[in-house]
Amino acid sequence: MIVLLESGEWLSRRPYHRQRLAWIMLSQRAFAIEASEAGFEVVYLRGDAPMVDLLRTLHDAPALVGMEPAEREMRAEFAPMVEEGRLRFSPHDGFLTTAADLARGETSEGWRMDRFYQGVRKRTGILMEHGKPIGGKYSFDADNRKRWDGSPPAPTPPTFAGSLLREEVVQEIESRFSDHPGVLDIDTIPASRAEIDRFWSWAKKSCLPSFGPYEDAMSRKSRGVFHTRISALVNLHRLLPRQVVDEVAALQLPITSKEGFIRQVLGWREFVYQVHRATDGFRKDCAEGEEPVPLVGDAGYRRWAGKAWVPKAPAPAGIDGGARPNRLRAEAPLPVTWWGVPSGLACLDHVVGDVWLEGWSHHITRLMVLSNLATLMGVSPRELCDWFWIGYIDAWDWVVEPNVLAMGTYGFDRMTTKPYVSGSAYLEKMGDSCPSCRFTPGKDCPIGPLYWAFLARNDAVLGDNPRMKLPMASARARADDQRAADQRAFVALRDLLIQGKPYVGAQSSQQELFPAPVRRKR
Ligand SMILES: Cc1cc2nc3c(=O)[nH]c(=O)nc-3n(C[C@H](O)[C@H](O)[C@H](O)COP(=O)(O)OP(=O)(O)OC[C@H]3O[C@@H](n4cnc5c(N)ncnc54)[C@H](O)[C@@H]3O)c2cc1C
């Protein structure tokens, strides 16, 4: 017997994007049909109550066995049933690595992805030949930094129209979950086995050959560029990482693309899962003030919507708002810009628009636009993390927390070596939003002053970081009046965006805030 749970409380615990709800409901229902057609007895329990309460209604069931959830939040919810002996967890077999792999990736300064990844490559033999990495090195990251100007053309993802199941899910979201934000487009979701195979074949054939070189490119001409968009499928375990890695390793592909892609799945994805598990979701040994928030966060929904978010039922015991590592002591609320109120900065407004349209954007937009700008504005890592969790179809605590609390914001500093921050030069080089923006990088674009103000105010934490030497030296060399202007620009921009006002820049008072050009101290 297979038991599946669909809880209204869980689906509405946060004001999740409608597209995310559709992915979960459609995928699970499609799986139920498959399992039933394969001859399993399927018990599908639905209701507004929390999952744990739904499961408890199975009074006469024999001892239940489940895979240990990857999500810490889910482990916490079911912990009482495990303690009572009514539920037993077996190890999760959907990941390719173990805690021992993570231990091999640890140094005195924390966990290092490159070390972890090399260890996993050696242990598994993936992309290895005679004990050496294929292509002569473990990472081709440095070769994969091309800007994309529209050629070769980016592929269009397949769509999947018309089924009763799809209609049922759409109707249910529109009736039961109509207060959730975001655009619902059910036809983009591969649900049945045949649809998933078609989607994955598209990714292998149409995305992967150019994946590596354009991995870091951002473009208005294509939301996905050559990214595969498989994250929601693999995180829901409808597509297994073992299949993904084995099939890509066997493809005829340039090594830059093959290694670049395998590093994402066998490296980054496994690494963040193992770190999240090892740190118990960043709760172990957390500093004072970084303990879990008592209540589930709304990422500023209330400020944006003007009303509190109300889930279908109260969260069960053991559920809280997650840990809040905050190395840079960033405490600003997330500006309503992230909920779709225009900021006046084209790069930011475009990506935010994409997220509310699709529930997805690719890695570099997440890192170098959404996280970078929030970090430069001093936004609380926890609040930003909750926003990603709410807005993305592929977000689950084990993956969104390491990516946002550590990689995106440097709130947790033991799994990355430096904050991923940049001024406008990077955005101009790797993206194509600047020509459609009213501001010009290096002249009146406020992202430059924001960057310098970030470095100045975090000098005490970042000053000795060997990987930040150059930018810190440049920040220290700025003239006093320039530093004061940077700080004013930072405060003014942050506060305008928090109030939901766009930065227009033409007003004289705002012009004063962003004077150009930059003068250096002699
Ligand atoms: C701030 C921030 C938040 C993120 N939040 C999430 C999240 O909630 N869920 C999520 O799955 N990924 C997250 N990522 C990682 C990455 O951005 C997405 O996995 C990727 O963009 C998904 O699109 P794709 O399937 O086209 O990926 P591709 O670029 O095609 O990469 C292939 C696969 O590699 C894996 N992968 C790549 N990078 C990572 C990573 N850093 N962590 C985990 N897996 C990775 C994913 O499974 C992805 O599907 C986040 C990254 C950042 C910087």
The ligand as a MOL file (V3000), in Angstrom:
LIG
                    3D

  0  0  0     0  0            999 V3000
M  V30 BEGIN CTAB
M  V30 COUNTS 53 58 0 0 0
M  V30 BEGIN ATOM
M  V30 1 C 19.7220 32.5470 -4.3260 0
M  V30 2 C 19.5490 31.1790 -4.9340 0
M  V30 3 C 18.4370 30.4200 -4.6260 0
M  V30 4 C 18.2980 29.1420 -5.1570 0
M  V30 5 N 17.2190 28.3900 -4.7930 0
M  V30 6 C 17.0720 27.1380 -5.2880 0
M  V30 7 C 15.9490 26.3580 -4.9320 0
M  V30 8 O 15.1110 26.7590 -4.1580 0
M  V30 9 N 15.8330 25.1160 -5.4840 0
M  V30 10 C 16.7590 24.6310 -6.3640 0
M  V30 11 O 16.6070 23.5100 -6.8420 0
M  V30 12 N 17.8370 25.3540 -6.7010 0
M  V30 13 C 18.0140 26.5950 -6.2000 0
M  V30 14 N 19.0980 27.3360 -6.5780 0
M  V30 15 C 20.1130 26.7330 -7.4310 0
M  V30 16 C 19.9090 26.9590 -8.9580 0
M  V30 17 O 19.7590 28.3250 -9.1980 0
M  V30 18 C 18.7260 26.1890 -9.4990 0
M  V30 19 O 18.8430 24.8280 -9.1680 0
M  V30 20 C 18.6470 26.2910 -11.0250 0
M  V30 21 O 18.5980 27.6350 -11.4060 0
M  V30 22 C 17.4400 25.5470 -11.5270 0
M  V30 23 O 17.2730 25.7270 -12.8920 0
M  V30 24 P 17.7000 24.6090 -13.9250 0
M  V30 25 O 17.0260 23.3470 -13.5830 0
M  V30 26 O 17.5480 25.1430 -15.2970 0
M  V30 27 O 19.2360 24.4270 -13.6060 0
M  V30 28 P 20.4910 24.1400 -14.5520 0
M  V30 29 O 21.2760 25.3860 -14.6290 0
M  V30 30 O 20.0820 23.5050 -15.8140 0
M  V30 31 O 21.3250 23.1280 -13.6410 0
M  V30 32 C 21.0030 21.7470 -13.5700 0
M  V30 33 C 20.6430 21.3120 -12.1890 0
M  V30 34 O 21.7220 21.4790 -11.2940 0
M  V30 35 C 21.2150 21.6100 -9.9690 0
M  V30 36 N 21.8010 22.8070 -9.3620 0
M  V30 37 C 22.5390 23.7460 -9.9560 0
M  V30 38 N 22.9820 24.6470 -9.0500 0
M  V30 39 C 22.4890 24.2680 -7.8730 0
M  V30 40 C 22.5850 24.7970 -6.5650 0
M  V30 41 N 23.2920 25.8970 -6.2990 0
M  V30 42 N 21.9130 24.1720 -5.5950 0
M  V30 43 C 21.1900 23.0630 -5.8490 0
M  V30 44 N 21.0660 22.5230 -7.0610 0
M  V30 45 C 21.7270 23.1140 -8.0660 0
M  V30 46 C 19.7040 21.7300 -10.0800 0
M  V30 47 O 19.1310 20.4930 -9.7770 0
M  V30 48 C 19.5050 22.0660 -11.5300 0
M  V30 49 O 18.2650 21.6400 -12.0120 0
M  V30 50 C 19.2770 28.6250 -6.0360 0
M  V30 51 C 20.3860 29.4010 -6.3520 0
M  V30 52 C 20.5230 30.6510 -5.8010 0
M  V30 53 C 21.7280 31.4600 -6.1410 0
M  V30 END ATOM
M  V30 BEGIN BOND
M  V30 1 1 1 2
M  V30 2 1 2 3
M  V30 3 2 2 52
M  V30 4 2 3 4
M  V30 5 1 4 5
M  V30 6 1 4 50
M  V30 7 2 5 6
M  V30 8 1 6 7
M  V30 9 1 6 13
M  V30 10 2 7 8
M  V30 11 1 7 9
M  V30 12 1 9 10
M  V30 13 2 10 11
M  V30 14 1 10 12
M  V30 15 2 12 13
M  V30 16 1 13 14
M  V30 17 1 14 15
M  V30 18 1 14 50
M  V30 19 1 15 16
M  V30 20 1 16 17
M  V30 21 1 16 18
M  V30 22 1 18 19
M  V30 23 1 18 20
M  V30 24 1 20 21
M  V30 25 1 20 22
M  V30 26 1 22 23
M  V30 27 1 23 24
M  V30 28 2 24 25
M  V30 29 1 24 26
M  V30 30 1 24 27
M  V30 31 1 27 28
M  V30 32 2 28 29
M  V30 33 1 28 30
M  V30 34 1 28 31
M  V30 35 1 31 32
M  V30 36 1 32 33
M  V30 37 1 33 34
M  V30 38 1 33 48
M  V30 39 1 34 35
M  V30 40 1 35 36
M  V30 41 1 35 46
M  V30 42 1 36 37
M  V30 43 1 36 45
M  V30 44 2 37 38
M  V30 45 1 38 39
M  V30 46 1 39 40
M  V30 47 2 39 45
M  V30 48 1 40 41
M  V30 49 2 40 42
M  V30 50 1 42 43
M  V30 51 2 43 44
M  V30 52 1 44 45
M  V30 53 1 46 47
M  V30 54 1 46 48
M  V30 55 1 48 49
M  V30 56 2 50 51
M  V30 57 1 51 52
M  V30 58 1 52 53
M  V30 END BOND
M  V30 END CTAB
M  END
